[in-house]
Every structure is written in C-alpha cells, then in structure tokens.
Amino acid sequence: MGKIDYFSNRGINTNLAEKTINGGLFSIVIQAVLLVLHFISLAILARILTPEAFGIVAMVTAFTNLAVLFSDMGLSTATIQGESIHKNEISALFWLNFLIGILIVATLFFISDAIAYFYDEPRLKEIVILLSLGFLFGALSIQHEALLRRHLFLVRVNIVHLLSAFFSVVVGVTLALIGWNYWALVWMTLSASLFRMLGMWLACNWIPSFQADFKAAYKLFKFGLNVTGFNFINYFSRNLDKIVIGKFASAAALGEFSRVDQIALFPLRRINGPISFSVQPALSRLQNEPDRYKEYYRNSLKSISFIGTPLVFFLFLMADEVTLLILGPQWTNASLLLQCLMPAALCGVTNVATGWVYNSLGHVNRQFRWGIYASIFLCLSILIGIYWGVVGVALAISISRVIQKVPGLLYCYHGTFLKLKDFTEAFMPSLYLSLASITIVAIFKNLYFSDMDLWINLLTSFFVYGILYLLMIFFFLREFFNLIFSLIKNYGSRV
C-alpha cells in the first residue's frame, strides 16, 4: 500500500460520481454479505441461547452503546465534512478521542454497580466492565476510518467491517457452542471492536503525531459537539424502549423485542449505512454548488428508497415466516412485534434524508434542536405505550415516527435550496410500486403458497415479489431502470 497524503485536497472533488458509484455499489454488495452473515449468526445463536440470554446483554448495551457517541464526539463527521484539514488538527482529534475513551472506560467501571442495581440483576456488573474496553478500541480507530471515508476509500472500509464482523461471529458462535451462555454475546461484541480497530489501522497508514494543534482543532471540536448532542438525544430516545421494557417487563420480553427490532431495522441500516458513507462526503464537497447538490441528493434518495421500501413491505407480509425461520418457534410474539414496527421501519428507509442535509451543509445546530423536540415526543409515546406491554411500545414507536416525518423534513429544508417536493418525488414512486407489488404477492400467497414448506414459501414469495417490482420499474420508470442498469454494467466492466 503506497503512502497516501490524507490531508491534501488535490483531486478530492474530481470524479465524485465515479467514486461514489464504485464505493456505493461495492458497499451494497458487502452489506448484503453482512446481512446474510448477521441473520445466519442470529439464527444459530437464537437456537443455542435463550431469550433471557439476549435480554441480559440487551439490558447492558442499552446503556453502554451510548458511550460510542461520546467516544466519537462527532469528530469523525467533522473530519469528513471539513473543506480542508491539517494533520496536526486530526492528531489533536485523535488524542481527544483517546482521552475520551479512557474516561468512558473509567466511568462505566464506576457505574457498573448502579446499572446492576437499576435492573436488580447482579450479573450485569461484570458485563459492563468487560464491554467498556470495546469503547477504547473504538476510540483508537475513529479518525483512521474518518480519513478513509473523507477520501472515499470505501472498499477498504467495507472490507474491514466485513472481516471484523465475520471473525467476531466465529468467536460468538464458538463460545455459545461450548456453553458460555450470554458471555458468548459479550465476547462477540468486544472482539468485533478489537478486530475493527486493527483493521482500520492496517487500512489507513496514517500515524497520529504528538505535535497536535488543539487550538486549530477547536472549530472541528465545536462542530462535533453539536453532532454529539443530536446523537445523544437521538440515541437515548431510540433506546428508551429497551430500558423501559427491561425495567417494567422482563429479560425474556426484552430479549424478544431486541431481536425483532434487529430484524426490522438491521437491513435498513445495512442499506442506509453504505450509501450514506458514499453520499455524505460527496454532498459536503458540493455544498457550494446548489444545482449539483440538489440533483445528487435526489438521485441518492431515490436509490435508497427503491432498495429499502420494498424490503419493508416484504417483511410485513412475511412476518410469520421470517421470524419462525430466523428465531425459531420459542419466540412466540415475534411476528406481531415485527409487523407493529414496520411503519417505523418504513420511515426509517429515508431517515438519512435530513442527516445528509444537516451534516453536509454544516447545520448541525439545527439538527440538535430538532433532535430535542423529536426525542421528547418519542419518549412520551414509549412511556404511554408500555401500559399495553411490549406490543404497545412497538406501536407507540411506529405512530411517533409517522407523525414526525413530514414536520422533520420541513424543518430540515427550511432556509436551504431544498423543498419538500425534492423528497416526495424521490420517495413516493418506490412506495406506490412496492404497495402494488406486495398486494399481488399477498393474493398469490394466500391462494397458492400457504401450503408450501416454510423455505419454499419464503423464497417463492420473494422471487415473485422481486420480479413484479422490477417489471413495474421497467414499465413505469424506464429512465431510472436504465440508469441503475448502466451503473451496474459500468461498475462490472471496471472490476
């Protein structure tokens, strides 16, 4: 691997379309592999471990994952978004991340007793202490990954994520098979952080300097504070459901809810994540070119919608089959919970629509303010929903997300060159075509597929649905179909 100057802007704005297409398509392929790997590991572990084992670890991760936000402090986004950066600035951010990581480890050590007391579960103390080390590993790789993303070296980033996920799954499944119970999940999580840190250091050959310019890094740190403020509020509201269920229901109920939540949202995160990794740096480079920015934004949003929207409708229709296949028969309420979360998942398909704008245009202070309003509304909804149990929480989350969608977009676009129609024209076609396709599949499923074997039913429905959806795109949105086909063809010819 040759020496790369990660702090030069030479050529950073050239061939943006080609770079993002190459990186985005490769990312989608890798994320598809990760998705399969995730569901295979979940299917294996769900049959070895009990819902209680997943619930015990979920109790801890609802708190400890919050530390990830503070170990980052939004400094990776600051590195990616900045028009120009200097090596001494980024060295300062690296040492800040390292210091924050140490503080997080110490903090989690001291509050481990309090977390165990909150849930009345003494086993949580040792889990918290062990998992805290993962945040130190994460802090040591934040700036390396940010530099790779800034220069759109997305192939390297995705290979690291794939290998770290694979080896951590090997660790988790092996320990589960030899009887380590919930500790298998703990070590799987911790090893993923360690493997990712080692991989990022190998992929990015930058070595931080002790000649750190903390004064020059202040503007990036200030930017990061607003990002962290939003992420903190957003994270708390998104994980309050698990805290409330763990406190007022049971470990088994939380285990079931957390696994279903992963099934509902994990595929979308695996779609949104890689596309965002390509789109976010490109939009940051185009922030002073409104016309190019607008076109790039709409096309990116359209692409993410046409992938994620049909997936949500398919999960809703096939909830019984999907949960039975992945989790097994012992997870009794999983199908109903999955269907209740689908409206939230549909909103989640385009949850990056506002984040792209806030971060690329530097409007993170507005993002922070909206995060406060949205989180308060969601938290109140969850606290009301727990009255009806786990199903009530799932419905409360979906209702809250649907109500907030349009106001959130209007607030985000206010004062920019974007309008609500930029969103609707990109998203609505995928909604109409997905709804039409899934309606036809539902009829066929009830008439012809219901007596089939589970695997055959699922695969046949997916095949028919996919063919119908692609045919509708071909006949009603020929221009978009040709665009995607040409991108894939051009990418394949370069590989």
C-alpha positions as CSV (number, residue, x, y, z in Angstrom):
1,M,0.0,0.0,0.0
2,G,1.6,3.3,-1.1
3,K,1.9,6.3,1.1
4,I,-1.2,8.5,0.8
5,D,-1.5,12.2,1.8
6,Y,-4.8,12.1,3.6
7,F,-4.6,15.9,4.3
8,S,-4.3,17.1,0.7
9,N,-7.4,18.3,-1.2
10,R,-5.8,17.6,-4.5
11,G,-8.4,15.7,-6.6
12,I,-10.8,15.3,-3.8
13,N,-13.7,16.9,-5.8
14,T,-12.9,15.2,-9.1
15,N,-14.8,12.2,-10.4
16,L,-17.2,12.4,-7.4
17,A,-19.9,10.5,-9.3
18,E,-17.5,7.7,-10.3
19,K,-16.0,7.4,-6.8
20,T,-19.4,7.3,-5.1
21,I,-20.8,4.8,-7.6
22,N,-17.9,2.5,-7.2
23,G,-17.8,2.8,-3.5
24,G,-21.6,2.7,-3.1
25,L,-22.1,-0.4,-5.2
26,F,-19.2,-2.2,-3.5
27,S,-20.6,-1.2,-0.2
28,I,-24.1,-2.6,-1.0
29,V,-22.5,-5.9,-2.0
30,I,-20.5,-6.1,1.2
31,Q,-23.5,-5.0,3.3
32,A,-25.6,-7.8,1.6
33,V,-23.0,-10.3,2.7
34,L,-23.0,-8.8,6.2
35,L,-26.8,-9.0,6.3
36,V,-26.7,-12.7,5.4
37,L,-23.9,-13.2,8.0
38,H,-25.9,-11.4,10.6
39,F,-29.1,-13.5,10.1
40,I,-27.2,-16.7,9.9
41,S,-25.4,-16.0,13.2
42,L,-28.7,-14.8,14.7
43,A,-30.5,-18.0,13.6
44,I,-27.7,-20.1,15.1
45,L,-27.4,-18.2,18.4
46,A,-31.2,-18.0,18.8
47,R,-31.3,-21.8,18.8
48,I,-28.4,-22.2,21.2
49,L,-29.2,-19.4,23.7
50,T,-32.4,-18.4,25.4
51,P,-34.3,-15.1,25.0
52,E,-33.2,-14.4,28.6
53,A,-29.5,-14.5,27.5
54,F,-30.2,-11.9,24.8
55,G,-32.2,-9.9,27.2
56,I,-29.4,-9.7,29.8
57,V,-26.9,-8.4,27.2
58,A,-29.5,-6.0,25.8
59,M,-30.0,-4.5,29.3
60,V,-26.3,-3.6,29.3
61,T,-26.0,-2.4,25.7
62,A,-28.9,0.0,26.0
63,F,-26.6,1.9,28.3
64,T,-23.1,1.1,27.2
65,N,-23.7,1.7,23.5
66,L,-24.3,5.3,24.5
67,A,-20.6,5.5,25.2
68,V,-19.9,5.1,21.5
69,L,-21.4,8.5,20.8
70,F,-19.1,10.2,23.4
71,S,-16.0,8.3,22.3
72,D,-16.7,9.8,18.8
73,M,-17.9,13.2,20.0
74,G,-18.9,13.9,16.4
75,L,-15.3,14.3,15.5
76,S,-15.4,11.8,12.7
77,T,-18.1,13.8,11.0
78,A,-16.1,17.0,11.5
79,T,-13.1,15.4,9.7
80,I,-15.3,14.2,6.8
81,Q,-17.2,17.4,6.4
82,G,-14.4,20.0,6.7
83,E,-13.4,21.8,3.5
84,S,-9.8,21.5,4.4
85,I,-7.9,19.7,7.3
86,H,-4.4,19.6,8.6
87,K,-2.5,16.6,10.0
88,N,-1.9,18.3,13.4
89,E,-5.6,19.1,13.7
90,I,-6.6,15.5,13.1
91,S,-3.8,14.4,15.5
92,A,-5.4,16.6,18.1
93,L,-8.8,15.0,17.4
94,F,-7.2,11.5,17.7
95,W,-5.8,12.2,21.1
96,L,-9.1,13.8,22.2
97,N,-10.9,10.6,21.2
98,F,-8.3,8.5,23.0
99,L,-8.7,10.6,26.2
100,I,-12.5,10.4,26.0
101,G,-12.2,6.6,25.5
102,I,-10.2,6.3,28.8
103,L,-12.7,8.4,30.6
104,I,-15.6,6.3,29.3
105,V,-13.9,3.1,30.5
106,A,-13.4,4.6,33.9
107,T,-17.0,5.9,34.1
108,L,-18.5,2.6,33.1
109,F,-16.4,0.8,35.7
110,F,-17.7,3.1,38.5
111,I,-21.4,3.0,37.4
112,S,-21.5,-0.8,36.8
113,D,-23.0,-1.3,40.2
114,A,-25.7,1.3,39.6
115,I,-26.7,-0.4,36.3
116,A,-26.9,-3.8,38.0
117,Y,-29.0,-2.2,40.8
118,F,-31.3,-0.5,38.3
119,Y,-32.3,-3.8,36.8
120,D,-31.9,-5.8,40.0
121,E,-29.6,-8.1,38.1
122,P,-26.1,-8.6,39.7
123,R,-24.7,-10.4,36.6
124,L,-24.7,-7.1,34.7
125,K,-21.7,-5.6,36.6
126,E,-19.1,-7.8,35.1
127,I,-20.7,-7.5,31.7
128,V,-20.5,-3.7,31.8
129,I,-16.8,-3.7,32.9
130,L,-15.8,-6.1,30.1
131,L,-17.8,-4.3,27.4
132,S,-16.3,-1.0,28.4
133,L,-13.0,-2.0,26.8
134,G,-14.7,-2.0,23.4
135,F,-15.2,1.7,23.6
136,L,-11.4,2.3,24.0
137,F,-10.8,0.1,20.9
138,G,-13.4,2.1,19.0
139,A,-11.9,5.5,20.0
140,L,-8.5,4.5,18.7
141,S,-9.8,3.9,15.1
142,I,-12.3,6.7,14.7
143,Q,-10.0,9.2,12.9
144,H,-8.5,6.5,10.7
145,E,-11.9,5.5,9.4
146,A,-12.9,9.1,9.0
147,L,-9.9,9.8,6.8
148,L,-10.7,6.8,4.7
149,R,-14.3,8.0,4.3
150,R,-13.3,11.5,3.5
151,H,-11.3,10.3,0.5
152,L,-14.0,7.8,-0.4
153,F,-11.7,4.8,0.2
154,L,-14.9,2.8,0.9
155,V,-13.7,-0.5,-0.4
156,R,-11.1,-0.6,2.4
157,V,-13.6,0.5,5.0
158,N,-16.1,-2.2,4.0
159,I,-13.6,-5.0,3.8
160,V,-12.5,-4.1,7.4
161,H,-16.2,-4.2,8.6
162,L,-16.8,-7.5,6.8
163,L,-13.7,-9.2,8.2
164,S,-14.3,-7.9,11.8
165,A,-17.9,-9.0,11.7
166,F,-17.0,-12.5,10.4
167,F,-14.3,-13.1,13.0
168,S,-16.5,-11.8,15.8
169,V,-19.3,-14.1,14.8
170,V,-16.9,-17.0,14.8
171,V,-15.9,-16.1,18.3
172,G,-19.5,-15.7,19.5
173,V,-20.9,-19.0,17.9
174,T,-17.8,-21.0,19.1
175,L,-18.3,-19.8,22.7
176,A,-22.0,-20.4,22.6
177,L,-21.5,-24.0,21.4
178,I,-19.2,-24.7,24.3
179,G,-21.7,-23.4,26.8
180,W,-20.6,-19.9,27.6
181,N,-24.3,-18.7,27.6
182,Y,-24.7,-14.9,27.5
183,W,-20.9,-14.5,27.7
184,A,-20.7,-15.6,24.1
185,L,-22.7,-12.5,23.1
186,V,-20.4,-10.3,25.3
187,W,-17.2,-11.6,23.8
188,M,-18.7,-11.4,20.3
189,T,-19.4,-7.7,20.7
190,L,-16.0,-7.0,22.3
191,S,-14.0,-8.9,19.7
192,A,-15.8,-7.0,16.9
193,S,-14.4,-3.7,18.3
194,L,-10.9,-5.1,18.6
195,F,-10.9,-6.6,15.1
196,R,-12.3,-3.3,13.6
197,M,-9.6,-1.2,15.3
198,L,-6.8,-3.4,14.0
199,G,-8.3,-3.4,10.5
200,M,-8.6,0.4,10.3
201,W,-5.0,0.9,11.4
202,L,-3.9,-1.5,8.6
203,A,-6.2,0.1,6.0
204,C,-5.1,3.7,6.8
205,N,-1.3,4.0,7.2
206,W,-1.6,7.4,9.0
207,I,0.2,7.6,12.3
208,P,-1.0,10.4,14.7
209,S,1.6,12.9,15.8
210,F,2.3,14.2,19.3
211,Q,2.6,17.7,17.7
212,A,-1.2,18.1,17.9
213,D,-2.7,21.5,17.2
214,F,-5.6,21.7,19.7
215,K,-6.2,25.4,19.1
216,A,-6.8,24.8,15.3
217,A,-8.9,21.7,16.0
218,Y,-11.3,23.8,18.2
219,K,-13.6,24.6,15.2
220,L,-13.8,20.9,14.4
221,F,-14.5,20.1,18.0
222,K,-17.2,22.7,18.2
223,F,-18.9,21.1,15.1
224,G,-18.6,17.7,16.7
225,L,-20.3,18.9,19.9
226,N,-23.5,19.7,18.0
227,V,-23.4,16.4,16.2
228,T,-22.8,14.6,19.5
229,G,-25.6,16.5,21.2
230,F,-28.1,15.3,18.5
231,N,-26.7,11.8,18.5
232,F,-27.0,11.6,22.3
233,I,-30.6,12.7,22.3
234,N,-31.5,10.5,19.4
235,Y,-29.8,7.5,20.9
236,F,-31.5,7.9,24.2
237,S,-34.9,8.2,22.6
238,R,-34.2,5.2,20.4
239,N,-33.1,3.0,23.3
240,L,-35.6,4.1,25.9
241,D,-37.9,1.3,24.7
242,K,-35.3,-1.3,25.7
243,I,-34.7,0.4,29.1
244,V,-38.4,0.6,29.8
245,I,-39.1,-3.0,28.8
246,G,-36.1,-4.3,30.7
247,K,-37.3,-2.4,33.8
248,F,-41.0,-2.9,33.7
249,A,-41.3,-6.2,31.8
250,S,-38.7,-9.0,31.9
251,A,-35.4,-10.0,30.5
252,A,-37.2,-12.5,28.2
253,A,-39.5,-9.9,26.9
254,L,-36.6,-7.5,26.2
255,G,-34.7,-10.3,24.5
256,E,-37.6,-11.0,22.2
257,F,-38.2,-7.3,21.5
258,S,-34.5,-6.6,20.8
259,R,-34.1,-9.5,18.4
260,V,-37.3,-8.4,16.5
261,D,-36.0,-4.8,16.4
262,Q,-32.8,-6.0,14.8
263,I,-34.7,-7.9,12.2
264,A,-36.9,-4.8,11.4
265,L,-34.1,-2.2,11.3
266,F,-30.9,-4.1,10.7
267,P,-31.5,-4.5,6.9
268,L,-32.3,-0.8,6.6
269,R,-29.1,0.2,8.5
270,R,-27.1,-2.1,6.2
271,I,-28.6,-0.2,3.2
272,N,-28.6,3.3,4.6
273,G,-25.1,3.0,6.1
274,P,-23.1,2.1,2.9
275,I,-25.0,4.6,0.7
276,S,-24.5,7.3,3.3
277,F,-20.8,6.6,3.5
278,S,-20.6,7.4,-0.2
279,V,-23.1,10.2,-0.3
280,Q,-22.2,12.2,2.8
281,P,-18.6,13.2,1.8
282,A,-19.8,13.9,-1.8
283,L,-22.5,16.3,-0.6
284,S,-20.0,18.0,1.6
285,R,-17.9,18.7,-1.4
286,L,-20.9,20.1,-3.3
287,Q,-22.2,22.4,-0.6
288,N,-21.3,25.5,-2.6
289,E,-22.9,24.2,-5.8
290,P,-26.7,24.1,-5.2
291,D,-27.8,22.7,-8.6
292,R,-25.3,19.8,-8.5
293,Y,-26.1,19.2,-4.8
294,K,-29.8,19.1,-5.4
295,E,-29.5,16.6,-8.3
296,Y,-27.1,14.4,-6.4
297,Y,-29.3,14.5,-3.3
298,R,-32.5,13.5,-5.1
299,N,-30.8,10.7,-7.0
300,S,-29.2,9.3,-3.9
301,L,-32.5,9.5,-2.0
302,K,-34.3,7.8,-4.9
303,S,-31.8,5.0,-4.9
304,I,-32.1,4.3,-1.2
305,S,-35.9,4.4,-1.4
306,F,-36.1,1.9,-4.3
307,I,-34.0,-0.6,-2.3
308,G,-35.4,-0.2,1.2
309,T,-39.1,0.4,0.7
310,P,-39.9,-3.0,-1.0
311,L,-37.9,-4.7,1.7
312,V,-40.1,-3.2,4.5
313,F,-43.4,-4.3,2.7
314,F,-42.0,-7.8,2.2
315,L,-41.1,-8.2,5.9
316,F,-44.6,-7.1,6.9
317,L,-46.3,-9.6,4.7
318,M,-43.9,-12.5,5.6
319,A,-43.5,-11.7,9.3
320,D,-44.6,-15.2,10.4
321,E,-42.2,-17.0,8.1
322,V,-39.3,-14.7,8.7
323,T,-39.4,-14.8,12.5
324,L,-40.0,-18.5,12.5
325,L,-37.1,-19.2,10.2
326,I,-34.6,-16.9,11.9
327,L,-35.6,-17.1,15.6
328,G,-37.4,-20.5,15.8
329,P,-40.7,-21.4,17.5
330,Q,-39.8,-20.4,21.0
331,W,-40.1,-16.7,20.2
332,T,-43.9,-16.6,20.4
333,N,-44.7,-12.8,19.9
334,A,-42.0,-12.1,17.4
335,S,-44.3,-12.0,14.3
336,L,-46.7,-9.5,15.8
337,L,-44.0,-7.3,17.1
338,L,-42.3,-7.2,13.7
339,Q,-45.5,-6.1,12.0
340,C,-46.1,-3.4,14.6
341,L,-42.6,-2.0,13.9
342,M,-43.0,-1.9,10.2
343,P,-44.4,1.7,9.9
344,A,-41.4,2.9,11.9
345,A,-39.1,0.9,9.5
346,L,-40.8,2.5,6.5
347,C,-40.0,5.9,7.9
348,G,-36.5,4.6,8.6
349,V,-35.9,3.9,4.9
350,T,-35.3,7.7,4.4
351,N,-34.2,8.7,7.9
352,V,-30.9,9.7,6.2
353,A,-32.7,12.4,4.2
354,T,-32.3,15.0,6.9
355,G,-29.0,13.9,8.3
356,W,-27.3,14.3,4.9
357,V,-28.5,17.9,4.7
358,Y,-27.7,18.9,8.3
359,N,-24.2,17.5,8.2
360,S,-23.1,18.4,4.6
361,L,-24.3,22.0,4.9
362,G,-23.0,22.4,8.4
363,H,-26.4,23.0,10.0
364,V,-25.8,20.6,12.9
365,N,-27.1,23.2,15.5
366,R,-30.5,23.0,13.8
367,Q,-30.3,19.2,13.8
368,F,-29.6,19.3,17.6
369,R,-32.6,21.5,18.2
370,W,-34.9,19.2,16.2
371,G,-33.5,16.2,18.0
372,I,-34.7,17.6,21.3
373,Y,-38.3,18.1,20.1
374,A,-38.5,14.7,18.3
375,S,-36.9,12.8,21.2
376,I,-39.3,14.2,23.8
377,F,-42.3,13.2,21.6
378,L,-40.9,9.7,21.1
379,C,-40.1,9.2,24.8
380,L,-43.5,10.3,25.9
381,S,-45.0,7.9,23.3
382,I,-43.0,5.0,24.6
383,L,-43.9,5.7,28.3
384,I,-47.6,5.7,27.3
385,G,-47.2,2.5,25.2
386,I,-45.6,0.4,28.0
387,Y,-49.1,0.4,29.6
388,W,-50.1,-2.1,26.9
389,G,-46.9,-4.1,27.2
390,V,-44.2,-4.8,24.6
391,V,-46.7,-4.6,21.7
392,G,-47.8,-1.2,23.0
393,V,-44.2,0.0,22.9
394,A,-43.8,-1.2,19.3
395,L,-47.0,0.6,18.2
396,A,-46.0,3.7,20.0
397,I,-42.7,3.9,18.2
398,S,-44.3,3.5,14.8
399,I,-47.0,6.1,15.5
400,S,-44.5,8.6,16.7
401,R,-42.2,8.1,13.7
402,V,-45.0,8.5,11.2
403,I,-46.3,11.7,12.9
404,Q,-42.9,13.3,13.0
405,K,-41.8,12.5,9.4
406,V,-43.1,15.5,7.4
407,P,-42.5,18.2,10.1
408,G,-39.0,16.9,10.4
409,L,-38.4,17.3,6.7
410,L,-39.9,20.8,6.6
411,Y,-37.8,21.9,9.5
412,C,-34.6,20.5,7.9
413,Y,-35.2,22.1,4.4
414,H,-36.2,25.5,5.8
415,G,-33.7,28.1,4.7
416,T,-32.0,25.8,2.2
417,F,-32.3,25.3,-1.6
418,L,-34.3,22.1,-1.0
419,K,-38.1,21.7,-0.9
420,L,-40.4,19.0,0.3
421,K,-41.1,18.0,-3.3
422,D,-37.5,17.0,-3.6
423,F,-38.2,14.3,-1.1
424,T,-41.7,13.3,-2.3
425,E,-40.6,13.0,-5.9
426,A,-37.7,10.8,-4.9
427,F,-39.6,8.6,-2.4
428,M,-43.2,8.2,-3.5
429,P,-42.6,6.2,-6.7
430,S,-41.0,3.4,-4.7
431,L,-43.9,3.5,-2.2
432,Y,-46.5,3.1,-5.0
433,L,-44.7,0.3,-6.8
434,S,-43.9,-1.6,-3.6
435,L,-47.6,-1.4,-2.5
436,A,-48.9,-2.6,-5.8
437,S,-46.3,-5.5,-6.0
438,I,-46.9,-6.7,-2.4
439,T,-50.7,-6.7,-2.9
440,I,-50.4,-9.1,-5.8
441,V,-48.0,-11.3,-3.9
442,A,-50.3,-11.4,-0.9
443,I,-53.1,-12.7,-3.1
444,F,-50.9,-15.4,-4.6
445,K,-49.5,-16.3,-1.2
446,N,-53.0,-16.9,0.2
447,L,-54.2,-18.8,-2.8
448,Y,-51.2,-20.9,-3.8
449,F,-48.2,-20.5,-1.4
450,S,-49.7,-21.1,2.1
451,D,-49.4,-24.9,2.0
452,M,-45.8,-24.9,0.9
453,D,-42.8,-25.7,3.0
454,L,-41.5,-22.7,5.0
455,W,-38.4,-22.2,2.9
456,I,-40.2,-22.7,-0.4
457,N,-43.0,-20.3,0.6
458,L,-40.5,-17.6,1.6
459,L,-38.2,-18.0,-1.4
460,T,-41.1,-18.3,-3.9
461,S,-42.8,-15.2,-2.5
462,F,-39.5,-13.2,-2.6
463,F,-38.9,-14.3,-6.2
464,V,-42.3,-13.4,-7.4
465,Y,-42.2,-10.1,-5.5
466,G,-38.8,-9.2,-6.9
467,I,-39.8,-9.9,-10.5
468,L,-43.0,-7.9,-10.1
469,Y,-41.3,-5.0,-8.6
470,L,-38.6,-4.9,-11.3
471,L,-41.1,-5.2,-14.0
472,M,-43.1,-2.2,-12.6
473,I,-39.9,-0.1,-12.5
474,F,-39.1,-1.2,-16.1
475,F,-42.6,-0.2,-17.4
476,F,-43.4,2.8,-15.3
477,L,-39.9,4.2,-14.5
478,R,-37.9,3.2,-17.5
479,E,-35.4,6.0,-17.1
480,F,-34.5,5.0,-13.6
481,F,-34.2,1.4,-14.5
482,N,-31.8,2.2,-17.3
483,L,-29.8,4.4,-15.0
484,I,-29.3,1.7,-12.4
485,F,-28.6,-1.0,-15.1
486,S,-25.9,1.2,-16.7
487,L,-24.3,2.0,-13.4
488,I,-24.0,-1.7,-12.5
489,K,-22.8,-2.5,-16.0
490,N,-20.1,0.2,-15.9
491,Y,-19.1,-0.9,-12.5
492,G,-18.8,-4.5,-13.5
493,S,-16.6,-3.6,-16.5
494,R,-14.1,-1.8,-14.2
495,V,-13.9,-4.6,-11.6
